[in-house]
């Protein structure tokens, strides 16, 4: 999908967004722009290959257009929020692709301006679990991990006991930590 040298924006830098950034870095996308409300998560995104970070706010679209010289080739949404999903076309260059990774609530309707999409040649695609074909993709991912090119271990920010799971969920809701793993 994304080729070396193409630009990409990742909105949301939790575990899923960081994984997207890792993949973009692996294929040589540039620039890779991470967008989040959390400065802590944006700092982590830099470690995973983000070349730029943007604190989400009213000037996000303008800042991304400045960094990319007009808009990104790809914009990934890794949160599942109506507002951030609907913002993706505004982050793209003409002919760009919005990739919906975060899952919105089942009863949520997402709205896009059809005329603007058609005039801009914007594509919107969904990606559930990275559109993975396990028999084909898992061996390749394992090879990349074993070769040190896919540092998934670094996604783990905390190892917790089962007694600490509620605190881990609270931290996730506050936008803290990358991934917590329960150790039995």
C-alpha positions in Angstrom: 0.0 0.0 0.0 2.4 2.8 1.2 5.6 3.0 -0.9 9.0 4.3 0.1 9.1 8.1 0.0 5.3 8.6 0.4 4.1 10.8 3.2 1.9 9.6 6.0 0.0 10.9 9.0 -1.1 8.7 11.9 -3.8 10.1 14.1 -3.6 8.4 17.5 -0.4 7.0 18.9 -1.6 4.2 21.2 -0.5 0.7 20.6 -2.2 0.5 17.2 -0.9 3.9 16.0 2.6 3.0 17.1 2.3 -0.2 15.2 1.3 1.7 12.1 4.3 4.0 12.5 6.6 1.0 12.8 5.2 -0.3 9.5 5.5 3.0 7.8 9.1 3.3 9.0 9.8 -0.2 7.8 8.7 0.6 4.2 10.5 3.9 4.1 7.6 6.4 4.2 8.7 10.0 4.7 7.7 12.1 6.4 5.8 10.1 9.0 3.7 12.5 11.1 2.2 11.4 14.5 -0.8 13.3 15.8 -2.0 12.9 19.4 -3.1 14.9 22.4 -0.5 13.3 24.7 3.0 14.7 24.6 4.2 11.4 26.3 2.8 9.3 23.4 4.2 11.7 20.8 7.6 11.2 22.3 7.2 7.4 22.1 6.1 7.8 18.5 9.4 9.4 17.7 11.2 6.3 19.0 9.1 4.2 16.7 10.0 6.2 13.6 7.8 9.3 13.4 9.8 12.1 11.8 7.4 14.8 13.0 4.9 15.1 15.9 1.9 17.3 16.1 -0.2 18.0 19.1 -3.8 17.6 18.0 -5.7 20.9 18.0 -7.3 23.6 15.8 -4.2 24.0 13.6 -3.5 20.3 13.0 -4.6 20.4 9.3 -2.6 23.5 8.6 0.5 22.1 10.3 0.4 18.8 8.4 -0.1 20.7 5.1 3.0 22.8 5.9 5.1 19.7 6.8 4.1 17.8 3.7 3.9 20.7 1.2 0.2 20.4 0.6 -1.1 17.2 2.3 -0.1 13.6 3.1 -0.4 10.7 0.6 -1.9 8.6 3.4 -3.7 9.4 6.6 -4.4 6.7 9.2 -6.9 7.0 12.0 -6.1 4.7 14.9 -8.6 5.9 17.5 -12.1 5.2 16.2 -13.5 8.6 17.0 -16.1 10.2 14.6 -14.3 13.6 14.7 -10.9 12.3 13.9 -12.2 9.9 11.2 -14.1 12.8 9.5 -10.9 15.0 9.6 -8.8 12.6 7.5 -9.7 13.9 4.0 -8.5 17.4 5.1 -5.1 16.0 5.8 -4.6 14.5 2.4 -3.1 15.7 -0.9 -5.2 15.3 -4.1 -5.4 11.6 -4.8 -4.6 10.7 -1.2 -5.9 7.7 0.8 -7.6 7.8 4.2 -7.2 4.5 6.1 -9.7 3.7 8.8 -8.1 1.5 11.4 -9.8 2.6 14.6 -13.2 1.1 15.0 -16.0 3.6 15.8 -19.0 2.5 17.9 -21.4 0.3 15.9 -24.2 2.9 16.0 -22.0 5.8 14.9 -22.5 7.3 11.5 -19.4 8.9 9.8 -20.1 11.7 7.4 -17.9 12.8 4.5 -18.4 15.5 1.9 -18.9 13.4 -1.3 -18.2 16.3 -3.7 -14.9 17.1 -2.0 -13.9 13.4 -2.0 -14.7 13.1 -5.7 -13.1 16.4 -6.7 -10.0 15.6 -4.7 -9.7 12.0 -5.9 -9.7 11.0 -2.2 -10.0 7.3 -1.4 -11.3 5.9 1.9 -10.4 2.4 2.8 -10.9 0.2 5.9 -8.3 -1.9 7.5 -9.3 -4.4 10.2 -6.3 -6.1 11.8 -4.1 -4.7 9.0 -6.1 -6.7 6.4 -3.7 -9.5 7.4 -3.7 -12.9 5.7 -2.2 -14.9 8.6 -0.8 -17.8 6.5 1.1 -15.3 4.3 1.8 -12.4 6.7 2.6 -14.0 10.1 5.8 -15.8 8.9 7.0 -12.6 7.3 6.3 -10.6 10.5 8.1 -13.2 12.5 11.1 -12.9 10.2 11.1 -9.1 10.5 10.9 -9.4 14.3 13.7 -11.9 14.5 15.8 -9.7 12.3 15.3 -6.8 14.7 13.4 -4.8 12.1 10.0 -4.9 13.9 10.6 -4.0 17.6 7.2 -5.1 18.9 8.7 -5.7 22.4 9.1 -2.0 22.7 5.3 -1.5 22.5 5.1 -2.9 26.0 5.3 0.0 28.5 4.1 -2.0 31.6 3.9 -5.5 32.8 1.1 -5.8 35.3 -0.6 -8.4 37.5 -4.3 -9.3 37.0 -5.0 -7.2 40.1 -3.7 -4.1 38.3 -5.9 -4.5 35.2 -8.4 -1.8 36.1 -5.6 0.8 36.7 -4.1 -0.2 33.3 -7.5 0.5 31.6 -7.8 3.8 33.5 -4.3 4.8 32.3 -5.3 3.8 28.7 -8.4 6.0 28.9 -6.2 8.9 30.2 -4.0 8.5 27.1 -1.0 7.1 29.1 1.2 4.1 28.3 1.7 2.3 25.1 0.6 -1.3 26.0 0.2 -3.1 29.3 0.7 -6.9 29.4 -0.7 -9.1 32.1 1.9 -11.4 33.6 0.4 -14.4 35.4 
